[in-house]
Amino acid sequence: MLFSCSNYGQLKLKANLPKKLKEASGIVCGVGNDVLWMHNDGGNKNVLYQVNGKGKIQKTLKVKAKNTDWEDIASDDDGNLYIGDFGNNANSRDDLVILKLKKEDLVDKKNIEVTKIKFYYPNQNKFPPKKKKRFFDAESLLYFNNYLYIFTKSRVKKEYGKTSLYKIPAKAGRHEAIYISSFNNCNKANCWITAASISKDKKKVALLTHNTVLLFTDFKSDNFLNGTLKKYNLEHTSQKEGLDFKDNNTLYLTDERAHGKGGKLYELKLE
């Protein structure tokens, strides 16, 4: 595959994604080598794509749930997948849900049943709240020790970089999201938190913005945001919305195709 001489900053270009994944907003490594699972953003088909490391679609699965606003995807230690249908631009949704897909169904089925893990934010009382209180959008999800962790995305001007960390049990039901802590990144739209991932050894948590990776280490228990922070300036700005650890020291990233750029799969080596 031939690539142009474009400058991707700190990123290594791995592949151009197919047009079917032009709004890829979630990526997670599957069980086995060279297997990635991806999905598109809200408004697209309720489809999960198996993609190889060269960006080619190997398999397409229909998920038996509406894609209201799928934003991120995570996996547990057994290889089950979790799709976060919790995009909430207007902060008006009261139907937030994470969809669990069983590992065995991914192997031998084309139509995938889901287990619904519903949740709500205990500190949201109005749908939508006033503009200065719209902190209940989310694009970021990870799994850790039988819980699902959600990092919110602020819609409040001059506080765009604020994210709050919540957790819910990774099991069916309707759960109150448990607040853990918050973190303030910079305050421009490029500071929005758009994806999250935890390393295979559970010692690193990475958050993504349009031009930065925030890496947290040395955290206690599951208070990831209180760990030691290192920022990676990617020297490349695009609508990045997909992130996962390939291994403990390498990240996969994707961006959406918009304004004539994006729609690609990248790698980032961590120091």
N, C-alpha and C positions, 0 to 999 in steps of 0.2 A: 504494500500500500504506500502511495506517495503522498507526502504532506508538503504544504507550502512552507516558505521560510518565515512564517509569522512568529512573532515573539510571544511566548507563553510564560515569560518570567521564570519563576521557580518551578513551574509545572513541566512535566514531561508528557507530551501528547501521545496517547496510546491508540486512539481510534476516533474516527468520525462515526457518530451514532446514526442509525438509519432514520428515515423520516418518521417512521412509526413511533419513535422515541424523541420527537422534537421538543416535548415538554417534560422530559425526564426529571422527576422531583424526588425520587427515592432509589437508592442502590444499596444492596447488601450482598456480601459474598455467600455463596451457597456451600453445601458440603461437597468437598472434592475440589480438585484443581481446576482453575480456569472456568469457574461457574459463577455468574453474577445474576441476581434477580433485580429487575427494574420495573418501575411503573411510571405512568404519566400523572400530571397534575389534575386537579378537578376540572370537570367539564369534558374529560376524555372518556374513552371506553373503560369499563371495569375489567381490565386485562392486566395480567402479570406476564412479563417477558423474561425468558431465560436467555442470557446473552453470554457469549464467550469473551475472552480477554482482547479479542480483536474487534469487538463491537458488533459482531454478527448475531442476529436472533436465531437461536436454536430451537426454541419451543415457545408457544403462546398458549396461555391458560386463561380461561374465563373464570372470574371470581364472582360467586353468587351473592353480590352485594353492590349497591350503587356507589359509583365514584362521585360522591358529593364534593369532597375536596381532599383527595389523598395527598399527603405531604411527605411522609417518610416511611421507611420500612426497616425493621430490625429482625434479628433471629435470636433464638435461645440456644442453649448448649446442646440441645437435641436436634437442631436443624428445623424446628417449627418457625414459621414466619409471622410477623405482626405488621400490619399496614395501619398507619395512623390516619384515620379519616377525621381530622380535627382542624383542618384549615378553616379559619374563622375571621376573614378579612373585616367584616362589619361588626364583629363581636356580638352577633345576634343569634348564634346557634345554641339550641338546647338539646341537640342530638349528637353530641360528640361521642365517637366510638373508635375503638381499635379492633381490627379484624384479625383473628388468629387463623392461620392456615396450617394444617397438619403436614408434617414432613412427608409421610407416606403418600398423601394425596398428590403431592407435587410430582411424584415419580410416575404414577400409573393412571392419573385422571386428567381429563381435559376441562371439566367443569368442577370447580373447587367449592365445596361447602365451607362456611366460616363459623367460628364461634365469636359472638359479639361481646366485647368487653367495654361496657358503657361507663362514662364518668362525667363528673361535673366539678367545676371550681367552686369551693365553698364561699369564696369572697366575691363572687359575681352574683349580684342580686337583680340586675336589670339587663334586658336583652333588646337592644344594645344599651350599655351604660353611656354616660356622658363621654364626649370625645377625650377629655383629659384622664379618663379612667379605662381606656381601651387597651388593656394588657392581656387579653385572653385569646389572641390568635396564637397559632403554634405551627411549626414546620419541622420539629426535631424530636426524635424518639430513639431510645436505646433500651436494651434489656439487661438486667443485672440481678442475680440472686432471687429469682421468682417474682420480680417486680418490673414494671414498665415505667420508664422515666421520661417525662415530657419537659422540654425547654420552651417556654413561651416566646412569642415574637411581639414586640411592642408596636402599637399603631398610634402612639402618642408623640406628637411633634416635640422635638428637642429631647426626647427620651427613647428614640428608636433603638438604641443599643441595649436597652434593659431587657434582661431575660430572667424569668423565675423558674425554678426547678420544682416539679411536683412528681409524686409517684403514686401508682395504683397497683393493686395485685394483678398478676398476669393470669386471671381466671374470669370466667363468665360472671356476669352480674352488672349491677350499676353501683359504681363506687364513688365515694368522695375523694377527690384528688388531695393528697397530703402535701402541704407546702413544706419545702426543705430550706431553700435559701434563694437569694437573688444576686445578680451580677450586672454591673453597668459597664458596657462597652462604650465606644464613641457614640455620637448622637446624630449621625447622618443616616440616610436610608441605606447606604452601603454597609452599615453596621448591624443590620438585621441579622438575627441568628436563624439560619435556614436549614441546618442539618446537624445531626449529632451521631457519634459512634464511640464505642468503647473497645480498647485493644483486646486481643485474644488472651493476654495474661492479666487483664482486668486492672492494669496499673496506669492506664492513660485514657483520658476522655478528650475527644476532639470536637470542637464546635466550628461551624463554617459560616462565613459571611461571603459577600460577593467578591472580596479581595483579600481575605485573611483566614488563616486557621488559628484558632485559640486552643492551645494544648494544656490541659490540667493534669498534674501529677502530684504524688504525695498527699492525696486527699485521705481523709479519715472516713471510714465506713462508706456511706453513699452521699456524703456532702461534697459532691464533685467540684462545685464552684468555689469552695474554700481551699482548694489545693494550690500548689505552686503553678503560676501561669507563665507560659512562654507563647509569644505571638510570632507567627510566621507571615510576613508580608509577601503575598504571592506575586506581587509586581504584575498583576493581570486582573482586570476587572471584567466580570460578566455576570450573568444571572445564574450563579452557582447555587444548586439546591440539593445535590446528592453527595453523600460522603460515607465511606466505610473503610475500616482497617483491612488492608490486604494481608499484612502481617504486623508484628508489634512495632515496626519501624517504617511502614509504608502505608500511605493512604491512597484510595481511589477517590476521585472527584468527578462529578458531571455538572454540566451547565445546560440550561435550556437554550434552544435556538431562538434568537430574537435580534432584530435590527441587523440582520446580515452576519451575525457571528454566534458562536456557541454551538450546542448540539454535539458535544465532544466528551470523550472519556480521557481523564488525565491520571497521572501518578505524581505523588509528592513524597520524597524521601525525607524522613525526620532525622535530625541530628542526634 
